[in-house]
Amino acid sequence: MLLTDEPRTLIDMKTAIILTVLALALAAPAPEKLTGGAAPLPIAIVRQVQVNPDALGAHSSDFESANGIVFQFSGSEGVLGGANMIGSYSYPQEDGTLASVSFVADENGFQPQSSLLPVAPAFPHPIPQFVLDQIEFARLQKERQEREGVRA
């Protein structure tokens, strides 16, 4: 006889959930294993200046850490009531180069600019011959179907 009024399947389900959570906790790697040794040391903040919004909504922030990460922005209330911002951020990459992104965020959305971002090819660009051949094939097929009275 069970000491509870719960159906046996509910007890089994609770037991299964508890055992699953316990198994996941035991299987998770320790933080030092994730970093390949001792836990990483905290990164020092070199500069942090924040100006809270004034009566007109103007605000800014400037941040730099000892590992080379820099983030700065300034903003104000937009015409339509949203926040408009301009700013930039940069960080060192594994190869030693500096990744930099500047941005504007306003009524037109987030607009980043960086040499790191992919760029669409210039248009009009040359159309490959196989594409032109396929277009011609489709045109000829459509003409033939029209002559034969076949509906597409």
C-alpha positions as CSV (number, residue, x, y, z in Angstrom):
1,M,0.0,0.0,0.0
2,L,1.3,3.5,-1.0
3,L,1.6,6.2,1.6
4,T,0.2,8.7,-0.8
5,D,-3.0,9.2,-2.8
6,E,-1.1,9.9,-6.0
7,P,-1.4,7.3,-8.8
8,R,1.7,5.1,-9.2
9,T,2.4,6.5,-12.7
10,L,2.7,10.0,-11.3
11,I,5.2,8.8,-8.7
12,D,7.2,7.0,-11.4
13,M,7.2,10.1,-13.5
14,K,8.4,12.3,-10.7
15,T,11.1,9.8,-9.9
16,A,12.2,9.6,-13.5
17,I,12.4,13.4,-13.7
18,I,14.5,13.6,-10.5
19,L,16.9,10.9,-11.7
20,T,17.2,12.6,-15.0
21,V,18.1,16.0,-13.4
22,L,20.6,14.2,-11.1
23,A,22.2,12.4,-14.1
24,L,22.6,15.7,-16.0
25,A,24.1,17.4,-13.0
26,L,26.6,14.6,-12.5
27,A,27.4,14.4,-16.3
28,A,28.1,18.2,-16.7
29,P,31.8,18.9,-17.0
30,A,33.4,20.9,-14.2
31,P,34.2,24.5,-15.1
32,E,38.0,23.8,-15.0
33,K,37.5,21.0,-17.6
34,L,35.7,23.5,-19.9
35,T,38.6,25.9,-19.8
36,G,41.3,23.3,-20.0
37,G,42.7,23.9,-16.5
38,A,42.0,26.3,-13.7
39,A,38.9,28.6,-13.8
40,P,39.7,31.7,-15.8
41,L,40.6,34.9,-13.9
42,P,38.2,37.8,-14.0
43,I,38.9,40.5,-16.6
44,A,39.6,43.9,-15.2
45,I,37.4,46.8,-16.3
46,V,39.7,49.6,-17.4
47,R,37.1,52.3,-18.0
48,Q,33.3,52.5,-17.4
49,V,31.4,55.7,-17.7
50,Q,27.7,55.9,-17.9
51,V,25.5,58.9,-18.2
52,N,21.9,58.2,-17.4
53,P,19.1,59.7,-19.5
54,D,18.5,63.4,-18.8
55,A,15.2,65.2,-19.2
56,L,15.4,65.0,-23.0
57,G,16.4,61.4,-23.0
58,A,20.1,61.9,-23.9
59,H,22.3,59.1,-22.5
60,S,25.7,57.5,-23.1
61,S,28.0,54.8,-22.0
62,D,31.7,54.1,-22.5
63,F,33.3,50.8,-21.5
64,E,36.7,49.2,-21.9
65,S,38.1,46.0,-20.4
66,A,41.7,44.8,-19.9
67,N,41.4,42.2,-22.7
68,G,40.8,44.9,-25.3
69,I,37.0,44.9,-25.6
70,V,35.7,48.4,-26.1
71,F,32.0,49.5,-26.3
72,Q,30.7,53.0,-26.5
73,F,27.4,54.5,-27.5
74,S,25.3,57.6,-27.1
75,G,21.7,58.0,-27.6
76,S,18.6,60.2,-27.3
77,E,14.9,59.9,-27.6
78,G,13.7,59.6,-31.2
79,V,11.1,61.6,-33.0
80,L,8.6,58.7,-32.7
81,G,9.4,58.1,-29.0
82,G,11.9,55.2,-29.5
83,A,15.6,55.4,-28.6
84,N,18.1,56.5,-31.2
85,M,21.7,55.4,-30.7
86,I,25.0,55.7,-32.4
87,G,28.1,53.8,-31.3
88,S,30.8,51.3,-31.9
89,Y,32.4,48.2,-30.3
90,S,35.6,46.4,-31.0
91,Y,37.3,43.3,-29.7
92,P,40.6,41.5,-30.4
93,Q,40.3,38.3,-32.5
94,E,42.3,35.1,-32.0
95,D,44.6,36.1,-34.9
96,G,45.5,39.4,-33.1
97,T,43.5,41.7,-35.4
98,L,40.9,44.0,-34.1
99,A,37.3,43.4,-35.0
100,S,35.4,46.8,-35.2
101,V,31.7,47.5,-35.7
102,S,30.1,50.9,-35.8
103,F,26.3,51.2,-35.7
104,V,23.3,53.4,-35.8
105,A,20.0,52.3,-34.3
106,D,16.9,54.4,-34.9
107,E,13.5,54.3,-36.5
108,N,15.0,52.5,-39.5
109,G,16.4,49.7,-37.3
110,F,19.9,48.5,-36.3
111,Q,22.4,49.4,-39.1
112,P,25.8,48.0,-38.4
113,Q,28.9,48.8,-40.5
114,S,32.0,46.7,-40.5
115,S,34.5,45.1,-42.8
116,L,33.6,41.8,-41.0
117,L,30.0,41.9,-42.3
118,P,29.2,40.0,-45.6
119,V,28.4,42.2,-48.6
120,A,26.0,41.3,-51.3
121,P,27.5,41.2,-54.8
122,A,27.1,44.4,-56.9
123,F,24.1,44.3,-59.2
124,P,23.7,43.9,-62.0
125,H,26.3,41.2,-62.0
126,P,27.0,38.8,-64.9
127,I,24.3,36.1,-65.2
128,P,25.9,32.6,-65.6
129,Q,25.3,31.0,-69.0
130,F,23.4,28.0,-67.5
131,V,20.9,30.4,-66.1
132,L,20.4,32.1,-69.4
133,D,20.0,28.7,-71.0
134,Q,17.3,27.7,-68.5
135,I,15.4,30.9,-69.1
136,E,15.5,30.4,-72.9
137,F,14.4,26.7,-72.4
138,A,11.4,27.9,-70.3
139,R,10.5,30.5,-72.9
140,L,10.6,28.0,-75.8
141,Q,8.6,25.5,-73.7
142,K,5.9,28.1,-72.9
143,E,5.7,29.1,-76.7
144,R,5.3,25.4,-77.6
145,Q,2.5,24.9,-75.0
146,E,0.7,28.0,-76.3
147,R,0.9,26.7,-79.9
148,E,-0.5,23.3,-78.8
149,G,-3.2,24.8,-76.6
150,V,-1.8,23.3,-73.4
151,R,-2.5,25.2,-70.2
152,A,0.3,25.4,-67.6
